Amino acid sequence: MLKMVLLQFCATIVATAIAAVFFGPAGAISAVLGGLSCVLPSALFALRLHLVAKRGGSGHVTAFFVGEFLKVASIVGLLVLVGLRYEDVHWGGLFIGLILALKANLFAFLVKT
């Protein structure tokens, strides 16, 4: 799970570079904010699952679904917060960062385990 979060972070860095080339500094900052809106909740979700797995017993399925719901709600909340608080948001850069971070799992087959 940690590898997935690191892969999402790397995808955010790539998205930032792409947005900087096409949209300038405001696009790059927006890409970082979009990517981190996905990476931070995913990291907390991975940490929560790790702690639940260490604890043992039952409840893994419930913890997964509750954690996934909280992750999705956090991503939406962070995106709304960025839209409301960052006045120079460049929507193209934000969505590049978000989409590349969300779809980083498609590139997971390139990473050797």
C-alpha positions as CSV (number, residue, x, y, z in Angstrom):
1,M,0.0,0.0,0.0
2,L,2.9,2.3,0.7
3,K,4.3,1.7,-2.8
4,M,0.9,2.9,-4.2
5,V,1.0,6.1,-2.2
6,L,4.6,6.7,-3.3
7,L,3.6,6.1,-6.9
8,Q,0.8,8.6,-6.5
9,F,3.2,11.1,-5.2
10,C,5.6,10.5,-8.1
11,A,2.6,11.0,-10.5
12,T,1.9,14.3,-8.8
13,I,5.4,15.4,-9.4
14,V,5.1,14.5,-13.1
15,A,1.8,16.3,-13.3
16,T,3.4,19.4,-11.7
17,A,6.1,19.4,-14.4
18,I,3.5,19.0,-17.2
19,A,1.3,21.7,-15.8
20,A,4.3,24.0,-15.3
21,V,5.2,23.6,-19.0
22,F,1.7,24.2,-20.3
23,F,0.1,26.5,-17.7
24,G,2.9,28.2,-15.9
25,P,3.4,28.7,-12.2
26,A,-0.3,28.9,-11.3
27,G,-0.9,25.6,-13.2
28,A,2.0,24.0,-11.4
29,I,0.7,25.0,-8.0
30,S,-2.8,23.8,-8.9
31,A,-1.4,20.5,-10.1
32,V,0.4,20.0,-6.7
33,L,-2.8,20.9,-4.8
34,G,-4.8,18.5,-7.0
35,G,-2.4,15.7,-6.6
36,L,-2.0,16.1,-2.9
37,S,-5.7,16.2,-2.5
38,C,-5.5,12.5,-3.6
39,V,-2.2,11.5,-2.0
40,L,-2.8,12.7,1.6
41,P,-6.2,10.8,2.1
42,S,-4.6,7.7,0.4
43,A,-1.7,7.8,2.8
44,L,-4.0,8.1,5.8
45,F,-6.1,5.2,4.4
46,A,-3.1,3.1,4.0
47,L,-1.9,3.8,7.5
48,R,-5.3,3.0,8.9
49,L,-5.5,-0.3,7.1
50,H,-2.0,-1.2,8.3
51,L,-3.0,-0.5,11.9
52,V,-6.2,-2.5,11.5
53,A,-4.2,-5.5,10.0
54,K,-1.7,-5.4,12.9
55,R,-4.5,-5.4,15.5
56,G,-5.8,-8.7,14.2
57,G,-9.2,-10.1,14.6
58,S,-12.2,-9.4,12.5
59,G,-13.5,-6.1,11.1
60,H,-11.0,-5.8,8.2
61,V,-13.8,-5.6,5.7
62,T,-15.7,-2.9,7.7
63,A,-12.5,-1.0,8.2
64,F,-11.8,-1.1,4.5
65,F,-15.2,0.2,3.4
66,V,-15.4,2.9,6.1
67,G,-11.8,4.0,5.3
68,E,-12.6,4.1,1.6
69,F,-15.7,6.2,2.2
70,L,-13.7,8.6,4.4
71,K,-10.9,8.7,1.7
72,V,-13.3,9.7,-1.1
73,A,-15.1,12.2,1.2
74,S,-11.7,13.7,2.1
75,I,-10.6,14.0,-1.5
76,V,-13.8,15.8,-2.4
77,G,-13.5,18.1,0.6
78,L,-9.9,19.0,-0.1
79,L,-10.8,19.8,-3.8
80,V,-13.7,22.0,-2.6
81,L,-11.3,23.7,-0.1
82,V,-8.7,24.3,-2.9
83,G,-11.4,25.8,-5.1
84,L,-12.6,28.1,-2.4
85,R,-9.3,29.2,-0.9
86,Y,-6.8,29.3,-3.7
87,E,-7.8,32.3,-5.9
88,D,-5.4,31.6,-8.7
89,V,-6.5,28.1,-9.3
90,H,-5.9,26.8,-12.8
91,W,-8.5,24.1,-13.3
92,G,-6.6,22.4,-16.1
93,G,-3.5,22.0,-13.8
94,L,-5.7,20.9,-10.9
95,F,-7.4,18.2,-12.9
96,I,-4.1,17.0,-14.4
97,G,-2.7,16.6,-10.9
98,L,-5.8,14.9,-9.6
99,I,-6.3,12.5,-12.5
100,L,-2.6,11.4,-12.7
101,A,-2.6,10.8,-9.0
102,L,-5.8,8.8,-9.1
103,K,-4.7,6.8,-12.1
104,A,-1.2,6.1,-10.8
105,N,-2.3,2.5,-10.1
106,L,-2.4,1.9,-13.9
107,F,1.4,2.3,-13.9
108,A,1.9,0.0,-10.9
109,F,2.9,-2.9,-13.2
110,L,6.0,-1.0,-14.1
111,V,7.2,-1.0,-10.5
112,K,8.9,-4.3,-9.5
113,T,7.8,-5.7,-6.2
